Amino acid sequence: MKINPSNKMLYFTQAIFGDLKNFAKQQQAKGMQLIDLSLGSPDIPPHAKIREHLSYQASLAESYGYTLTGTQRFYEAVSRYYKRRSHVDLDPASEIIQTMGSQEGLVHLPIAFCNPGDIVLSTNPAYVAYDAGIRLAGATPYYMPLTAANDYLPDLDAVPEEIAQQAKLLILNLPGNPVPAMPSFTYFEKVIAFAKKYNIIVLHDAAYSEFYFTGDRPISFLAAPGAKEVGIEINSLSKSFSLAGTRIAYIAGNAEIIAILKQLKSNLDFGIFEPIQDAAVVALDHAEEITESLRATFSERHKTLMNGLQALGWEAAPSDGGMFVWAKYPYNIDCTELAFQLIEQVGIVTVPGTVFGTAGQGYLRLALVQPNEMLQEAVTRLAQVQLTPQP
């Protein structure tokens, strides 16, 4: 019997993460001590309040039925969180929908709004899930470059008129992955005006919204005047609350968009384990206490890695937040080859820039997922790399 994949599987090639992980394991077996700065999986455990509540709820016999959707408790907690943190009013009943992590939400969302051939405005580089969702819907991506000249923000003025007229969806990610550019209300206001002019839905991925190192609160797209008229924001508890393995997130904003997503989601799953939802309520209701410590830790890590790389001649993209450092290296070598060389030579695991788009050639993404002393050790090891500098 011959098994043939569908044509759509051509868009889902094996990610390089697995190859890097396997090569790293091989070097580790030879005695190399690894420092893994590849995957953006938080190394800090969830707050004790969250863990204790999850453990208690999971011990209850009545906790194991279908939830079908987000619970009212969860939606009300999201609404309270947005009101406190961003001064945004959200109707728990009509302006929020739960997803099984932001990855699931991002990949499925274009199906609800895009027909084959529709254009989706994305960035180059960008988080890999965006392209997966666009391709699954049969839509066509139009990539907006992220450049230092424009502070690594998509230049909407550079989008050709004929492309803007055909665009159905605009995907933004601020602070970003892999480039941790920061949002501003001025930029969001420009996005809203652009979306209204061309009747484009805006999706803002706010997975790193609590990873800001200046100011007193996160900047939400929904806090910008008129945002709920044109778009939505997806946010995850994976990063800000170290709940990556629980797979819980939400989309909030325009009620009509949320209603369409509810229709789609009702055909995809039967909801998230209720104890996880209740643990998420605890996290959201104690966000100030939990994320203050998170920011202090990641701000220190960010300084260590940024300063260390710059001292070695790397050009790290300036940032005041996010979970990653996006850095141009000073060697004359392909970024994927460099990623393997760093594992072999000094035991540093990174992600080559081209994973996120063609504009990533010459760059590596480094995640701030190790204690500060390990990041200092990583810089020390990188200084020992033996490769030919660029002319």
Rosetta blueprint (number, residue, H / E / L):
1 M L
2 K L
3 I L
4 N L
5 P L
6 S L
7 N H
8 K H
9 M H
10 L H
11 Y H
12 F L
13 T L
14 Q L
15 A L
16 I H
17 F H
18 G H
19 D H
20 L H
21 K H
22 N H
23 F H
24 A H
25 K H
26 Q H
27 Q H
28 Q H
29 A H
30 K L
31 G L
32 M L
33 Q L
34 L L
35 I E
36 D E
37 L L
38 S L
39 L L
40 G L
41 S L
42 P L
43 D L
44 I L
45 P L
46 P L
47 H L
48 A H
49 K H
50 I H
51 R H
52 E H
53 H H
54 L H
55 S H
56 Y H
57 Q H
58 A H
59 S L
60 L L
61 A H
62 E H
63 S H
64 Y L
65 G L
66 Y L
67 T L
68 L L
69 T L
70 G L
71 T L
72 Q H
73 R H
74 F H
75 Y H
76 E H
77 A H
78 V H
79 S H
80 R H
81 Y H
82 Y H
83 K H
84 R H
85 R H
86 S H
87 H L
88 V L
89 D L
90 L L
91 D L
92 P L
93 A L
94 S L
95 E L
96 I E
97 I E
98 Q E
99 T E
100 M L
101 G H
102 S H
103 Q H
104 E H
105 G H
106 L H
107 V H
108 H H
109 L H
110 P H
111 I H
112 A H
113 F H
114 C L
115 N L
116 P L
117 G L
118 D L
119 I E
120 V E
121 L E
122 S E
123 T E
124 N E
125 P L
126 A L
127 Y L
128 V H
129 A H
130 Y H
131 D H
132 A H
133 G H
134 I H
135 R H
136 L H
137 A L
138 G L
139 A L
140 T E
141 P E
142 Y E
143 Y E
144 M E
145 P E
146 L L
147 T L
148 A H
149 A H
150 N H
151 D L
152 Y L
153 L L
154 P L
155 D L
156 L H
157 D H
158 A H
159 V L
160 P L
161 E H
162 E H
163 I H
164 A H
165 Q H
166 Q H
167 A E
168 K E
169 L E
170 L E
171 I E
172 L E
173 N E
174 L L
175 P L
176 G L
177 N L
178 P L
179 V L
180 P L
181 A L
182 M L
183 P L
184 S L
185 F H
186 T H
187 Y H
188 F H
189 E H
190 K H
191 V H
192 I H
193 A H
194 F H
195 A H
196 K H
197 K H
198 Y H
199 N L
200 I L
201 I E
202 V E
203 L E
204 H E
205 D E
206 A L
207 A L
208 Y L
209 S L
210 E L
211 F L
212 Y E
213 F L
214 T L
215 G L
216 D L
217 R L
218 P L
219 I L
220 S L
221 F H
222 L H
223 A H
224 A L
225 P L
226 G L
227 A H
228 K H
229 E H
230 V H
231 G E
232 I E
233 E E
234 I E
235 N E
236 S E
237 L H
238 S H
239 K H
240 S H
241 F L
242 S L
243 L L
244 A H
245 G H
246 T H
247 R L
248 I L
249 A E
250 Y E
251 I E
252 A E
253 G E
254 N L
255 A H
256 E H
257 I H
258 I H
259 A H
260 I H
261 L H
262 K H
263 Q H
264 L H
265 K H
266 S L
267 N L
268 L L
269 D L
270 F L
271 G L
272 I L
273 F L
274 E H
275 P H
276 I H
277 Q H
278 D H
279 A H
280 A H
281 V H
282 V H
283 A H
284 L H
285 D H
286 H L
287 A H
288 E H
289 E H
290 I H
291 T H
292 E H
293 S H
294 L H
295 R H
296 A H
297 T H
298 F H
299 S H
300 E H
301 R H
302 H H
303 K H
304 T H
305 L H
306 M H
307 N H
308 G H
309 L H
310 Q H
311 A H
312 L L
313 G L
314 W L
315 E E
316 A E
317 A L
318 P L
319 S L
320 D L
321 G E
322 G L
323 M L
324 F E
325 V E
326 W E
327 A E
328 K E
329 Y L
330 P L
331 Y E
332 N L
333 I L
334 D L
335 C H
336 T H
337 E H
338 L H
339 A H
340 F H
341 Q H
342 L H
343 I H
344 E H
345 Q H
346 V H
347 G L
348 I E
349 V E
350 T L
351 V E
352 P E
353 G H
354 T H
355 V H
356 F H
357 G L
358 T H
359 A H
360 G H
361 Q L
362 G L
363 Y E
364 L E
365 R E
366 L E
367 A E
368 L L
369 V L
370 Q L
371 P L
372 N H
373 E H
374 M H
375 L H
376 Q H
377 E H
378 A H
379 V H
380 T H
381 R H
382 L H
383 A L
384 Q L
385 V L
386 Q L
387 L L
388 T L
389 P E
390 Q L
391 P L
